[in-house]
Amino acid sequence: MFIKSSILALALASTTFARELIIERDGRAIYPRRFGQEQCGGIGGRIGSACAGQICGVFGGRVPGTLLAAADPCATQDLADEIITASKDQDAATAANMVALAVELRQCEKNTPPDFTTNPPALRNSVFCLKAPVNAQLNGLVQAQDPANDPNLFFDVATKSTVRLGSQANTFAFGSNGAVADPVPAPEPSPVESSSAAAAPAPTVVDSVDDATASCPAAVTVTVTAGGAKADQFNAALGITTDFANVPAAPGGGVGSLALASAANFNKCSVPEIAFGIFDGRTENSFAPVGADFSHGSALNPAIITRAVCDTLVNRCDANTVAINDCAAAIDATAGLSGQALVDAFNSRVSANA
């Protein structure tokens, strides 16, 4: 009797544990996903019951596999795209719920195994998907990362090894760290031009102001007009990503000031802000972005919100480099802060050059 009851108790305990964790083996260790973190607990079940028939049930059954360490970096995005596409055949309420669940799934934290070659084992991030999503609702979204991970280390699915930040494109969200491209170098003079220049006589020094002006090369004037095509060409040639379309006119004329052009320009979006309070029917305070331009669900982890805001500047807003860099600096400014103090630090820094 004792043996039977003990076996039954162990079976019940194992069943309970299996519902809470996803287990993976790499030949040496068993490590659980942080599956209950950041609002992703039960996401598979909620997707499975989101619509009638088998289609959502199949989607829900595929969710855990997309979050495993060995899954393709684009697996969650691909599944989220399929869910949104399938939602277009549903009624409005069902479709809205399916889209919301797909957006949540895309931002779920993916499992990554520790690097056991180090002592203590190093905690690694998951590499990013580099292809664009099919549906616009997923633009600018990436998976969450465990805040305890080493920010410079990633688990590369292809090689099953550790790679460092910047060593390959998929260690950056969208394959870029937002750096400004190097300026376009001036073309080398042709041999004919070089020969002519070498043979040219020295300029004659004259006393007359008019004659001196006549002997000098004509001055080249570049007029940068707000919103003009010439300005865009000039801007691109110098490797500057600032959008001149929204640069205010200089006093007394229509020529934009370079000082104004170098300020943060959020282009298609308003100045980003985040807030701390009660959102989305929660009973506890959480973080959320402010305004329709930065639409995103609330999160207990502020890093999810600040990262989503900065990613949106790149993917939806077409913000300039100053704005993008200010946003990254704003994330750094929140280190060690919490609650409203974190919000104030982020908001003040991200709008410093606005």
KEGU-585858 format. One line per field, with one value per residue (C-alpha): residue number from 0; residue in three letters; y, z, x. Coordinates in nm, 4 decimals, decimal comma. Layout:
REM KEGU-585858
k <- c(NUM|...);
r <- c(ALA|...);
yy <- c(Y|...);
zz <- c(Z|...);
xx <- c(X|...);
REM end
This chain:
REM KEGU-585858
k <- c(0|1|2|3|4|5|6|7|8|9|10|11|12|13|14|15|16|17|18|19|20|21|22|23|24|25|26|27|28|29|30|31|32|33|34|35|36|37|38|39|40|41|42|43|44|45|46|47|48|49|50|51|52|53|54|55|56|57|58|59|60|61|62|63|64|65|66|67|68|69|70|71|72|73|74|75|76|77|78|79|80|81|82|83|84|85|86|87|88|89|90|91|92|93|94|95|96|97|98|99|100|101|102|103|104|105|106|107|108|109|110|111|112|113|114|115|116|117|118|119|120|121|122|123|124|125|126|127|128|129|130|131|132|133|134|135|136|137|138|139|140|141|142|143|144|145|146|147|148|149|150|151|152|153|154|155|156|157|158|159|160|161|162|163|164|165|166|167|168|169|170|171|172|173|174|175|176|177|178|179|180|181|182|183|184|185|186|187|188|189|190|191|192|193|194|195|196|197|198|199|200|201|202|203|204|205|206|207|208|209|210|211|212|213|214|215|216|217|218|219|220|221|222|223|224|225|226|227|228|229|230|231|232|233|234|235|236|237|238|239|240|241|242|243|244|245|246|247|248|249|250|251|252|253|254|255|256|257|258|259|260|261|262|263|264|265|266|267|268|269|270|271|272|273|274|275|276|277|278|279|280|281|282|283|284|285|286|287|288|289|290|291|292|293|294|295|296|297|298|299|300|301|302|303|304|305|306|307|308|309|310|311|312|313|314|315|316|317|318|319|320|321|322|323|324|325|326|327|328|329|330|331|332|333|334|335|336|337|338|339|340|341|342|343|344|345|346|347|348|349|350|351|352|353);
r <- c(MET|PHE|ILE|LYS|SER|SER|ILE|LEU|ALA|LEU|ALA|LEU|ALA|SER|THR|THR|PHE|ALA|ARG|GLU|LEU|ILE|ILE|GLU|ARG|ASP|GLY|ARG|ALA|ILE|TYR|PRO|ARG|ARG|PHE|GLY|GLN|GLU|GLN|CYS|GLY|GLY|ILE|GLY|GLY|ARG|ILE|GLY|SER|ALA|CYS|ALA|GLY|GLN|ILE|CYS|GLY|VAL|PHE|GLY|GLY|ARG|VAL|PRO|GLY|THR|LEU|LEU|ALA|ALA|ALA|ASP|PRO|CYS|ALA|THR|GLN|ASP|LEU|ALA|ASP|GLU|ILE|ILE|THR|ALA|SER|LYS|ASP|GLN|ASP|ALA|ALA|THR|ALA|ALA|ASN|MET|VAL|ALA|LEU|ALA|VAL|GLU|LEU|ARG|GLN|CYS|GLU|LYS|ASN|THR|PRO|PRO|ASP|PHE|THR|THR|ASN|PRO|PRO|ALA|LEU|ARG|ASN|SER|VAL|PHE|CYS|LEU|LYS|ALA|PRO|VAL|ASN|ALA|GLN|LEU|ASN|GLY|LEU|VAL|GLN|ALA|GLN|ASP|PRO|ALA|ASN|ASP|PRO|ASN|LEU|PHE|PHE|ASP|VAL|ALA|THR|LYS|SER|THR|VAL|ARG|LEU|GLY|SER|GLN|ALA|ASN|THR|PHE|ALA|PHE|GLY|SER|ASN|GLY|ALA|VAL|ALA|ASP|PRO|VAL|PRO|ALA|PRO|GLU|PRO|SER|PRO|VAL|GLU|SER|SER|SER|ALA|ALA|ALA|ALA|PRO|ALA|PRO|THR|VAL|VAL|ASP|SER|VAL|ASP|ASP|ALA|THR|ALA|SER|CYS|PRO|ALA|ALA|VAL|THR|VAL|THR|VAL|THR|ALA|GLY|GLY|ALA|LYS|ALA|ASP|GLN|PHE|ASN|ALA|ALA|LEU|GLY|ILE|THR|THR|ASP|PHE|ALA|ASN|VAL|PRO|ALA|ALA|PRO|GLY|GLY|GLY|VAL|GLY|SER|LEU|ALA|LEU|ALA|SER|ALA|ALA|ASN|PHE|ASN|LYS|CYS|SER|VAL|PRO|GLU|ILE|ALA|PHE|GLY|ILE|PHE|ASP|GLY|ARG|THR|GLU|ASN|SER|PHE|ALA|PRO|VAL|GLY|ALA|ASP|PHE|SER|HIS|GLY|SER|ALA|LEU|ASN|PRO|ALA|ILE|ILE|THR|ARG|ALA|VAL|CYS|ASP|THR|LEU|VAL|ASN|ARG|CYS|ASP|ALA|ASN|THR|VAL|ALA|ILE|ASN|ASP|CYS|ALA|ALA|ALA|ILE|ASP|ALA|THR|ALA|GLY|LEU|SER|GLY|GLN|ALA|LEU|VAL|ASP|ALA|PHE|ASN|SER|ARG|VAL|SER|ALA|ASN|ALA);
yy <- c(0,0000|0,2333|0,1634|0,2316|0,5584|0,6710|0,6005|0,7891|1,0892|1,0956|1,0762|1,3705|1,5749|1,5034|1,6053|1,9342|2,0104|1,9335|2,1898|2,4616|2,3945|2,2949|2,0677|2,0349|1,8052|1,8758|1,5489|1,6772|1,8812|1,9555|2,3218|2,4699|2,7671|3,0713|2,9883|3,1750|3,5015|3,8189|3,7276|3,4225|3,1551|2,9513|3,1268|2,7968|2,7115|3,0575|3,0412|2,6880|2,8058|3,1386|3,0129|2,7272|2,4183|2,2584|2,5492|2,7294|2,3979|2,3180|2,6629|2,6217|2,2842|2,4336|2,7166|2,5291|2,4093|2,7656|2,8658|2,5844|2,6661|2,4705|2,6341|2,8569|3,2234|3,3126|3,0292|3,2435|3,5201|3,2678|3,1135|3,4565|3,5516|3,2353|3,3144|3,6705|3,5553|3,2911|3,5529|3,7309|3,4527|3,4984|3,7397|4,0749|3,9854|3,6518|3,8091|4,0862|3,8297|3,6158|3,9160|4,0201|3,6673|3,6569|3,9876|3,8526|3,5284|3,7180|3,8866|3,5739|3,4886|3,2042|2,9344|2,9458|2,6967|2,8212|2,7949|2,5160|2,5702|2,8574|2,8480|2,9539|2,8740|3,1900|3,2835|3,3618|3,5556|3,4199|3,5502|3,7583|3,6853|3,8946|3,8655|4,1027|3,9708|3,9159|4,1110|4,4736|4,4042|4,2324|4,5138|4,6290|4,3338|4,1012|3,8346|3,9230|3,8265|3,7119|4,0202|3,7915|3,7035|3,8427|4,1192|4,0449|3,6702|3,4892|3,1240|3,0634|2,8036|2,7188|2,6306|2,5496|2,7755|3,1114|3,4197|3,7713|4,0851|4,2360|3,9265|3,8491|4,0362|3,8381|3,9541|4,2856|4,3254|4,3680|4,3050|4,6593|4,8559|5,1835|5,3119|5,5822|5,4674|5,6010|5,9088|5,8391|5,8979|6,1518|5,9911|5,9713|6,2079|6,0450|6,0226|6,2977|6,5289|6,4566|6,5290|6,8545|6,9643|6,8947|7,0923|7,3915|7,7100|7,8801|8,1479|8,5049|8,7431|9,0704|9,3844|9,4459|9,3004|9,2388|9,0648|8,8540|8,7436|8,6577|8,4402|8,2286|7,9204|7,9862|7,9254|7,6214|7,6957|7,4147|7,5322|7,2912|7,3585|7,1909|6,8943|6,9390|6,6618|6,8366|6,8256|6,4537|6,3967|6,6133|6,4365|6,0895|6,1798|6,2746|5,9603|6,1582|5,9925|6,3026|6,3604|6,7254|6,7176|6,8252|7,0674|7,4118|7,6983|7,9335|8,2783|8,4995|8,2329|7,8774|7,7416|7,4861|7,5236|7,2415|7,2809|7,2217|6,9324|6,7566|6,7464|6,4397|6,3888|6,1277|6,1808|5,9799|5,9480|6,1674|6,2032|5,8610|5,8337|5,5506|5,5429|5,3482|5,2587|5,0238|4,9064|4,6280|4,5280|4,4407|4,4711|4,5751|4,8614|4,7904|4,9784|5,0789|5,3153|5,6334|5,7160|5,5276|5,5574|5,3191|5,0744|4,7849|4,5897|4,6613|4,4594|4,4157|4,4223|4,7799|4,6553|4,5036|4,8411|5,0597|4,8191|4,8076|5,1897|5,2140|4,9377|5,1228|5,4352|5,2307|5,0234|5,2413|5,5984|5,6297|5,8368|5,9867|5,8665|6,1280|6,0121|5,6433|5,7033|5,9138|5,6257|5,3812|5,6247|5,6546|5,2775|5,3011|5,5886|5,3620|5,1116|5,0434|5,2441|5,1258|5,2561|5,6225|5,7136|5,4840|5,6377|5,9936|5,9078|5,7430|6,0162|6,3030|6,1423|6,0231|6,3744|6,5560|6,6716|6,6845);
zz <- c(0,0000|0,0873|-0,2447|-0,4493|-0,2675|-0,3062|-0,6793|-0,7159|-0,5281|-0,7462|-1,0607|-0,9492|-0,8595|-1,1985|-1,3784|-1,1886|-1,2610|-1,6292|-1,6604|-1,5166|-1,6953|-2,0344|-1,9991|-2,2479|-2,2490|-2,4049|-2,3065|-1,9756|-1,8029|-1,7724|-1,7628|-1,7400|-1,9394|-1,7399|-1,8875|-1,6327|-1,6850|-1,8619|-1,9245|-2,1395|-1,8966|-2,0562|-2,3934|-2,5786|-2,4073|-2,4672|-2,8367|-2,8573|-2,7371|-2,9246|-3,2095|-3,2886|-3,4775|-3,5044|-3,6441|-3,3130|-3,1369|-3,3835|-3,3352|-2,9569|-2,9791|-3,1835|-2,9383|-2,6992|-2,9855|-3,1074|-2,7660|-2,7291|-2,7453|-3,0680|-3,2501|-3,5488|-3,4437|-3,6590|-3,5322|-3,3008|-3,5609|-3,8289|-3,6040|-3,4971|-3,8658|-3,9350|-3,6445|-3,7656|-4,1230|-4,0033|-3,7905|-4,1068|-4,1614|-3,8137|-3,6718|-3,5460|-3,1743|-3,2365|-3,4846|-3,2413|-2,9679|-3,2053|-3,3159|-2,9535|-2,8658|-3,1713|-3,0694|-2,7156|-2,8483|-3,0654|-2,7527|-2,5370|-2,3959|-2,5843|-2,4002|-2,4051|-2,2287|-2,0046|-2,1371|-1,9229|-2,0567|-1,8086|-1,4300|-1,3204|-1,6330|-1,8366|-1,9040|-2,2722|-2,4764|-2,7795|-3,1238|-3,3223|-3,6333|-3,9234|-4,1716|-4,1829|-4,0645|-4,3084|-4,1037|-3,9999|-3,6442|-3,5784|-3,7081|-3,4509|-3,2165|-3,0813|-2,8130|-2,4500|-2,2893|-1,9318|-1,7436|-1,5652|-1,8944|-1,9826|-2,2329|-2,4409|-2,4879|-2,7219|-2,7920|-3,1654|-3,2780|-3,5940|-3,4219|-3,0724|-2,9327|-2,7633|-2,9817|-2,8627|-2,9216|-3,2580|-3,3879|-3,6232|-3,7419|-3,5425|-3,2110|-3,2855|-3,3150|-3,6874|-3,7623|-3,6827|-3,3799|-3,5320|-3,6109|-3,8748|-4,1986|-4,2850|-4,5098|-4,8812|-4,9787|-5,2478|-5,5829|-5,6739|-5,9570|-6,2970|-6,4448|-6,6949|-6,4172|-6,2099|-6,5058|-6,5854|-6,2248|-6,2035|-6,5189|-6,4208|-6,3621|-6,0224|-5,9868|-6,0617|-5,7642|-5,8545|-5,6636|-5,7984|-5,5879|-5,8992|-6,0809|-5,7742|-5,7516|-6,1192|-6,0871|-5,7976|-5,8526|-5,8290|-5,4821|-5,4475|-5,2479|-5,1144|-5,0231|-4,7908|-4,8218|-4,5779|-4,7403|-5,0784|-5,2980|-5,3138|-4,9339|-4,9343|-5,1848|-4,9876|-4,6660|-4,8149|-4,9614|-4,6172|-4,4547|-4,2305|-4,1663|-4,0425|-4,2154|-4,3241|-4,3978|-4,0432|-3,9825|-3,8843|-4,1148|-4,0061|-3,8944|-4,1902|-4,4600|-4,5756|-4,5363|-4,2564|-3,9922|-3,9577|-3,5806|-3,5992|-3,8382|-3,5928|-3,3148|-3,2375|-3,5012|-3,4276|-3,7804|-3,8024|-3,4248|-3,1213|-2,8543|-2,6807|-2,3140|-2,0734|-1,7633|-1,4361|-1,2977|-1,3241|-1,6845|-1,8761|-1,5830|-1,3604|-0,9838|-0,9465|-1,0968|-1,4250|-1,7070|-2,0407|-2,3302|-2,3746|-2,6983|-2,9986|-3,1844|-2,9347|-2,8834|-2,6629|-2,3725|-2,0203|-1,8538|-1,5051|-1,6497|-1,7654|-2,0047|-2,2274|-2,2602|-2,3061|-2,5638|-2,7508|-2,7613|-2,8994|-3,1544|-3,2705|-3,3397|-3,5859|-3,7483|-3,7546|-3,6890|-3,9193|-3,6444|-3,7063|-3,5495|-3,2721|-3,1571|-3,1738|-2,9809|-2,7216|-2,6693|-2,6154|-2,3706|-2,1913|-2,1347|-1,9848|-1,7631|-1,5990|-1,4691|-1,1005|-1,0901|-1,0412|-1,0431|-1,1145|-1,0776|-1,3701|-1,5769|-1,5061|-1,5962|-1,9245|-2,0325|-1,9581|-2,1346|-2,4474|-2,5127|-2,4267|-2,7835|-2,9018);
xx <- c(0,0000|0,2825|0,4557|0,1422|0,0679|0,4287|0,4249|0,0967|0,2355|0,5467|0,3357|0,1204|0,4266|0,5847|0,2647|0,2476|0,6133|0,5702|0,2916|0,5109|0,8400|0,9714|1,2732|1,5571|1,8596|2,1985|2,3638|2,4946|2,2308|1,8625|1,7677|1,4156|1,2876|1,1758|0,8353|0,6263|0,8137|0,7004|0,3341|0,4169|0,3019|0,0230|0,0548|0,0225|-0,3054|-0,4493|-0,3605|-0,5013|-0,8426|-0,8459|-1,0659|-1,3015|-1,1955|-0,8528|-0,6539|-0,5870|-0,5346|-0,2560|-0,1058|-0,1135|0,0583|0,3413|0,4156|0,6523|0,8715|0,9322|1,0666|1,3207|1,6909|1,7460|1,4523|1,5226|1,5652|1,2616|1,0365|0,8207|0,7890|0,6876|0,4222|0,2959|0,2667|0,0640|-0,1704|-0,2306|-0,2880|-0,5378|-0,7164|-0,8319|-1,0878|-1,2407|-1,4973|-1,3685|-1,3494|-1,1771|-0,9359|-0,8401|-0,7658|-0,5585|-0,3532|-0,2927|-0,1768|0,0505|0,2093|0,2604|0,4100|0,6589|0,7968|0,8187|1,1577|1,3286|1,5173|1,8978|2,1270|2,4076|2,7620|2,9052|3,2576|3,2958|3,2978|3,0458|2,8401|2,7708|2,4076|2,3523|2,0948|1,9107|2,0132|1,7647|1,5603|1,6894|1,4026|1,1054|0,7678|0,4816|0,2263|0,2730|0,1536|0,4869|0,7084|0,9610|0,9056|1,1755|1,1908|1,2573|1,5885|1,6452|1,7762|2,0244|2,2003|2,5424|2,4480|2,7585|2,7027|2,4615|2,3796|2,4210|2,1673|2,3630|2,6923|2,5570|2,8270|2,8749|2,9171|2,9881|2,7838|2,8790|3,0581|2,7672|2,4605|2,2035|2,3488|2,1747|1,7991|1,7256|2,0930|2,2101|2,3257|2,2063|2,5563|2,5879|2,7457|3,0894|3,0814|3,1074|3,4744|3,5530|3,6427|4,0102|4,1098|4,1530|4,5067|4,4181|4,3032|4,6154|4,8449|4,6675|4,6813|5,0528|5,1235|4,9084|5,1135|5,1134|4,8468|4,9534|4,9465|4,7764|4,6966|4,3491|4,0705|3,8597|4,1464|4,2269|3,8655|3,8675|4,1807|4,0413|3,8245|3,4552|3,3108|3,0864|2,7726|2,5538|2,2047|2,0241|1,6526|1,4171|1,2446|1,4157|1,5543|1,8940|1,9105|1,8446|2,1273|2,3668|2,2656|2,3152|2,6538|2,7825|2,6429|2,4057|2,0717|1,8905|1,5561|1,5521|1,1795|1,0962|1,3820|1,2458|1,3322|1,6067|1,4910|1,4058|1,4332|1,3736|1,7277|1,7599|2,0274|2,2799|2,2543|1,8803|1,9280|2,1594|1,8985|1,6886|1,4207|1,1518|1,0099|0,6846|0,6366|0,5932|0,8632|0,8659|0,7703|0,6990|0,4788|0,4551|0,1133|-0,1853|-0,2364|-0,4139|-0,6329|-0,3389|-0,3571|0,0071|0,2073|0,3820|0,5537|0,3977|0,4743|0,2694|0,0871|-0,0441|0,2887|0,4476|0,1604|0,2715|0,1257|0,2444|0,5237|0,6632|1,0137|1,0893|1,3593|1,0893|0,9154|1,2246|1,3669|1,0352|1,0253|1,3794|1,3140|1,0016|1,2096|1,4149|1,1412|0,8308|0,9326|1,2361|1,3965|1,7382|2,0623|2,0560|1,7128|1,8102|2,1327|1,9488|1,7057|1,9924|2,1521|1,8170|1,8137|2,1646|2,0482|1,7871|2,0432|1,9863|1,6618|1,3057|0,9478|0,8819|1,2503|1,3307|1,0503|1,1699|1,5294|1,4295|1,1859|1,4218|1,7184|1,5379|1,4030|1,7268|1,7905|1,4299);
REM end
